[in-house]
Amino acid sequence: MMRSKLMNLVPRAVATTSRQMSTATKLTTVQVDDKTGIATLTMNRPPVNGLNLELLRDIHQSIEEIEGNKSRGLILTSSNPTIFSAGLDIFEMYKPDKERIRAFWTALQDVWLALYGSSVPTAAAINGHSPAGGCLLATSCEYRVMLPKYTIGLNETKLGIVAPKWFMSTFESVLPRRLAERALNQGRMFTTEEALAVGLVDEVANSKEEAIAKCAQFIGTFAKVNPLARALTKQQLRAEELKQLEDERVQDLEKFIFFVNQPAVQKGLGIYLESLKKKATK
Ligand SMILES: CCCCCCCCCC/C=C\CC(=O)SCCNC(=O)CCNC(=O)[C@H](O)C(C)(C)COP(=O)(O)OP(=O)(O)OC[C@H]1O[C@@H](n2cnc3c(N)ncnc32)[C@H](O)[C@@H]1OP(=O)(O)O
């Protein structure tokens, strides 16, 4: 998979305007800045960018599109002014449909393999809260810029669920092992300021525009680096985690299906959904 992506890494001419590359789907948009050649992938699923089957499929398709059109980099962000992504749409896991839940988890695996394994430089402009699956997306990127007063982290244990190994390795590729282990066990959500202090995010910006500009600046640091050498270096550094999921995706799916169907897990998810609804009516 990575080999064919690498074939796309040839220099290209740049123009001066920005163009909408894809509106084929309604849940993501891809806008390429023709001056920098950088693509911005925006998640757009109100109210909270909950990662359901359709959004995951659209994100995957958009990443493939960006890989295919020789963009110089990918910036992931959200159209919601206060939420990057609320993580997995809990309705996909609560009282699930047998076929759909398989497609859902497979789509999540596809997104992670494409984003974590992307041959182009990736950055996340985290313009809002980013729990669980939202944190997975952000930490799959190479660089993170976050707006103040939001939260980010893998809070799975607080929901009574267990993050799969590949969520944990992604988290661990950003945070020191000891800190990652403690945060995962605690289900800790970090404020922007805390996330910056521990290195979970690289920079703080005061607006989405500034966050995108800082992400573009990061991607710009590769301008004078040979793209093939850069991509092969990234590929080698990330190969172990990618290979592990590629080799074990069927078992990973079966584990998820078994786990999510446990009565205790279903009960926990139901209670959590109720608590989210109650919060909304307060
Ligand atoms: C041994 C190995 C076995 C492996 C087994 C694997 C097991 C599964 C692993 C799963 C991995 C990942 C898990 C996840 O990603 S789960 C999702 C976790 N997300 C959260 O906990 C976030 C919950 N949401 C919030 O904290 C807040 O909503 C917010 C994002 C901070 C936004 O706050 P807000 O005040 O702006 O909005 P709010 O009123 O709360 O929400 C608006 C409506 O959206 C609904 N909603 C929010 N989040 C979700 C969600 N994740 N899924 C579905 N629906 C969500 C909320 O209920 C409101 O709805 P309504 O308007 O009241 O109808």
The ligand as an SDF file (V2000), in Angstrom:
LIG
                    3D

 63 65  0  0  0  0  0  0  0  0999 V2000
   -9.3130   -6.1440   24.8340 C   0  0  0  0  0  0  0  0  0  0  0  0
   -9.4760   -5.1700   23.7000 C   0  0  0  0  0  0  0  0  0  0  0  0
  -10.8810   -5.0840   23.2640 C   0  0  0  0  0  0  0  0  0  0  0  0
  -11.0690   -3.9810   22.2820 C   0  0  0  0  0  0  0  0  0  0  0  0
  -12.4760   -3.5270   22.3720 C   0  0  0  0  0  0  0  0  0  0  0  0
  -12.6860   -2.1950   21.7780 C   0  0  0  0  0  0  0  0  0  0  0  0
  -13.7550   -1.4180   22.4940 C   0  0  0  0  0  0  0  0  0  0  0  0
  -14.1570   -0.1270   21.8760 C   0  0  0  0  0  0  0  0  0  0  0  0
  -13.1000    0.8660   21.8100 C   0  0  0  0  0  0  0  0  0  0  0  0
  -13.6990    2.1850   21.4190 C   0  0  0  0  0  0  0  0  0  0  0  0
  -12.7270    3.1770   21.2030 C   0  0  0  0  0  0  0  0  0  0  0  0
  -12.9830    4.5090   21.1980 C   0  0  0  0  0  0  0  0  0  0  0  0
  -14.1190    5.0760   21.9010 C   0  0  0  0  0  0  0  0  0  0  0  0
  -14.6890    6.3810   21.5120 C   0  0  0  0  0  0  0  0  0  0  0  0
  -14.2840    7.1950   20.7300 O   0  0  0  0  0  0  0  0  0  0  0  0
  -16.1260    6.5030   22.3490 S   0  0  0  0  0  0  0  0  0  0  0  0
  -16.5780    8.1820   22.2590 C   0  0  0  0  0  0  0  0  0  0  0  0
  -15.9640    8.9150   23.3780 C   0  0  0  0  0  0  0  0  0  0  0  0
  -16.3970   10.2740   23.3400 N   0  0  0  0  0  0  0  0  0  0  0  0
  -16.7510   10.9460   24.4060 C   0  0  0  0  0  0  0  0  0  0  0  0
  -16.7240   10.4570   25.5250 O   0  0  0  0  0  0  0  0  0  0  0  0
  -17.2390   12.3520   24.1760 C   0  0  0  0  0  0  0  0  0  0  0  0
  -18.6040   12.5340   24.6920 C   0  0  0  0  0  0  0  0  0  0  0  0
  -19.0690   13.8710   24.3910 N   0  0  0  0  0  0  0  0  0  0  0  0
  -18.6960   14.9640   25.0990 C   0  0  0  0  0  0  0  0  0  0  0  0
  -17.9040   14.9140   26.0090 O   0  0  0  0  0  0  0  0  0  0  0  0
  -19.3220   16.2380   24.6770 C   0  0  0  0  0  0  0  0  0  0  0  0
  -20.4490   15.9490   23.9090 O   0  0  0  0  0  0  0  0  0  0  0  0
  -18.3890   17.1640   23.8540 C   0  0  0  0  0  0  0  0  0  0  0  0
  -17.7430   16.4490   22.6740 C   0  0  0  0  0  0  0  0  0  0  0  0
  -17.3110   17.7480   24.7820 C   0  0  0  0  0  0  0  0  0  0  0  0
  -19.2320   18.3330   23.3000 C   0  0  0  0  0  0  0  0  0  0  0  0
  -19.9100   18.9780   24.3510 O   0  0  0  0  0  0  0  0  0  0  0  0
  -21.1240   19.9880   24.0150 P   0  0  0  0  0  0  0  0  0  0  0  0
  -21.5830   20.4960   25.3230 O   0  0  0  0  0  0  0  0  0  0  0  0
  -20.7120   20.9620   22.9980 O   0  0  0  0  0  0  0  0  0  0  0  0
  -22.2190   19.0750   23.3090 O   0  0  0  0  0  0  0  0  0  0  0  0
  -23.2080   18.0260   23.9770 P   0  0  0  0  0  0  0  0  0  0  0  0
  -24.4590   18.7230   24.3770 O   0  0  0  0  0  0  0  0  0  0  0  0
  -22.5190   17.2430   25.0330 O   0  0  0  0  0  0  0  0  0  0  0  0
  -23.4740   17.0450   22.7600 O   0  0  0  0  0  0  0  0  0  0  0  0
  -24.3370   17.3900   21.6820 C   0  0  0  0  0  0  0  0  0  0  0  0
  -25.0650   16.1560   21.2310 C   0  0  0  0  0  0  0  0  0  0  0  0
  -24.1380   15.2060   20.7240 O   0  0  0  0  0  0  0  0  0  0  0  0
  -24.2770   13.9670   21.4480 C   0  0  0  0  0  0  0  0  0  0  0  0
  -22.9530   13.3160   21.5290 N   0  0  0  0  0  0  0  0  0  0  0  0
  -21.8450   13.8290   22.0730 C   0  0  0  0  0  0  0  0  0  0  0  0
  -20.8140   12.9830   21.9420 N   0  0  0  0  0  0  0  0  0  0  0  0
  -21.2900   11.8960   21.2980 C   0  0  0  0  0  0  0  0  0  0  0  0
  -20.7020   10.6660   20.8730 C   0  0  0  0  0  0  0  0  0  0  0  0
  -19.4130   10.3740   21.0440 N   0  0  0  0  0  0  0  0  0  0  0  0
  -21.4910    9.7820   20.2370 N   0  0  0  0  0  0  0  0  0  0  0  0
  -22.8030   10.0350   20.0400 C   0  0  0  0  0  0  0  0  0  0  0  0
  -23.4310   11.1820   20.4260 N   0  0  0  0  0  0  0  0  0  0  0  0
  -22.6770   12.1050   21.0520 C   0  0  0  0  0  0  0  0  0  0  0  0
  -24.8370   14.3920   22.7970 C   0  0  0  0  0  0  0  0  0  0  0  0
  -25.4780   13.3170   23.4130 O   0  0  0  0  0  0  0  0  0  0  0  0
  -25.7930   15.4740   22.3730 C   0  0  0  0  0  0  0  0  0  0  0  0
  -26.9320   14.8310   21.8260 O   0  0  0  0  0  0  0  0  0  0  0  0
  -28.4110   15.4380   22.0040 P   0  0  0  0  0  0  0  0  0  0  0  0
  -28.3520   16.7820   21.3300 O   0  0  0  0  0  0  0  0  0  0  0  0
  -28.6570   15.5300   23.4830 O   0  0  0  0  0  0  0  0  0  0  0  0
  -29.3020   14.4510   21.3340 O   0  0  0  0  0  0  0  0  0  0  0  0
  1  2  1  0
  2  3  1  0
  3  4  1  0
  4  5  1  0
  5  6  1  0
  6  7  1  0
  7  8  1  0
  8  9  1  0
  9 10  1  0
 10 11  1  0
 11 12  2  0
 12 13  1  0
 13 14  1  0
 14 15  2  0
 14 16  1  0
 16 17  1  0
 17 18  1  0
 18 19  1  0
 19 20  1  0
 20 21  2  0
 20 22  1  0
 22 23  1  0
 23 24  1  0
 24 25  1  0
 25 26  2  0
 25 27  1  0
 27 28  1  0
 27 29  1  0
 29 30  1  0
 29 31  1  0
 29 32  1  0
 32 33  1  0
 33 34  1  0
 34 35  2  0
 34 36  1  0
 34 37  1  0
 37 38  1  0
 38 39  2  0
 38 40  1  0
 38 41  1  0
 41 42  1  0
 42 43  1  0
 43 44  1  0
 43 58  1  0
 44 45  1  0
 45 46  1  0
 45 56  1  0
 46 47  1  0
 46 55  1  0
 47 48  2  0
 48 49  1  0
 49 50  1  0
 49 55  2  0
 50 51  1  0
 50 52  2  0
 52 53  1  0
 53 54  2  0
 54 55  1  0
 56 57  1  0
 56 58  1  0
 58 59  1  0
 59 60  1  0
 60 61  2  0
 60 62  1  0
 60 63  1  0
M  END
$$$$
